[in-house]
Structures are given as C-alpha cells and as structure tokens.
Amino acid sequence: MVALLSYNKNPNIGVLARANDSIALIPVEASEMFSSTIEEALEVEVYRTNISGTILVGTMVAMNNNGIALPRHVYENEIKVIKNSGLNYAILEDKLTALGNLILLNDYCAIVSKEFSKKSIKTMEDVFGCEVEKSPVKEFRNIGSVGIATNKGALLHPSLKEEELKKIEELLRVEVDIGTVNRGIGFVRTGIIANNKNVVVGDLTTGVEIVRIEDTLLGR
C-alpha cells in the first residue's frame, strides 16, 4: 500500500530523501516516524546523512540499484555513510550539484541534463551500470524533477509533449504516463520516494493521484 508522509509538515518529501530496492538516504535531522515509514513502506535499510551539508538529499543525489552519483562538494563524513551502505558511488566533478534534479533514471537508462560533461557521462555509465542519454525534453532543464522512474514504469510532468514521452519510454524501457502529486504539482519527483517495491508520497496527494502513481510506477 502506498504510504503518505511529510517532513515537518512539508509534503515535498522527494527533495529530502532517495531510495533504491536496498537502501534509503534521509536527512540526519529526520524524525523517527519519517525514517520508519520509509523503511517499512519501501522495505529498505535507512541511512541518515546530509549531502553537501544540506537536508535536500533527494535533490543532491541520483541513484539506482547499481550505484549513486554524488556532487563534487560532498563531505567526507557523508561519503563514509554511503560507503557503509555498501552502495557503489561516484563523485561527479562538474559544477552541477543538484544531481537529483538533473537525472531521471532506473536500472536500464539514465536520462540526464545536456549540461553534463563527457567525463561525467562516462562516470555515470560506470556507476549506474546502464546507458546514459541526454534529455529529449526541451521545455524543462531539470529532467530529474519532472519525472520519476522505476523498473516498472515512469511518471512524468503533464506538460511534456507526446514525442518526448515516447522517447523517454524508449530509453527507460518501461511504460510512461503523466501525472501529478500533492494536489496538482507536475514536478512529480519532488513529492515521491519510490523503488520497485512500493511508493511513498507527500501527504497532500489525492486519492486520484495515488491511483495514477501506483499504477504507473508499480505496474499495478
């Protein structure tokens, strides 16, 4: 069952946490309820860390089941937490830091901002263990905030064009759909934490939105 959650009454939980099928990363300051909800709903081990000193963990990192990409200003104590989780990691040396906003991925492909260097693209290919392709979306620079993907489906901003949706579907190798979260927010990743097992959504998300999110990301 999809779980509803907020962070200090903030429903934008996707900017604060990130998960794959094994682990979830949440801010150091997160409540026990926030941690336990994610742990139980997604069936993962939860690790507490900030990234580059900020609680915006979901905004700063991108991850799949093979590895995690970290921004260049990540702190040593934060890297230690990632190491302890057992997840492969790589640090991208580009000036781009909000990696979660710039990368849409599952285990089959990472769709990334056109601003990444060739070196960073190669690094991402290695750490994510999949192909990396430049974003086909023209209107939005932040491909990672307008969509969220699992190995079962991808949910995208309602403003994306049909040809863009088809290209994303082709790259991620899953069916895609459009939808919103938290009562009409099209930047769906900001309000969703998901893996291939389940989904956690911001607590303002409506029943109609939940049905679309669950059907799309979990293939139900």
Phi, psi and omega in degrees: 000135178298135180258143175258143187204152171222167179238105185051047180070011176262118182279356183276062188289337181291339177278348187254341185214160181214148182215155164235202184280353183245319186226163169227143175252128180228161180298150178304322186278359184299147180290163177296325178295319177300314181296311185292326178297314179293316181302314184284318183291317185264353180056056183228166170268131185263134176240135180263124175197147165268168178233124186055032177080002183249154177281356184278060186299315181294334178281328190269342183236160171227138184209152168227197183285349181264331183180180183226139175259133182242149178285160188293339182266017178298142183275156182298319180293332177286320176299323180300320178296317179298317178301317181295335179286341181086001182277136174300143179220157174215146178256124179273130186271357176297161177289342178296129185241328182278069189298326179297332177279345190248359184224124173248122187209158163226203181278353183261330183197150171244121177260122193233161176302146178293349185276350180289144178284164177299324179297316180292324177298318177296318178299318179293322177303319182289312186283326179276344179064034181208173177288152178236127183231147177291147184295135176273358185277128184266322187288325185246125176286326187269075183301330181286343179263340181270359180207161173217140186227148167237187175279004181246342181176171178221137179250130186234162177302137181298342182277351181294144181282157183302318181292329177290318178298318180296320179293318178297318177300318179295317183288315183279346178062035175220164175287143179241158175211167176256155180184182180223172180218158175052049176064055169102009179279120181281340177279076196296328183294337181294338184242013185225137167240125187217153165222193183282355181262321186194181184223141170243132184235159175301146190284001172268356183294132183279165178300319179297318178296319181298318179300315180295316180298312182295313180300320185282309187279337182248358177066034184262000000 
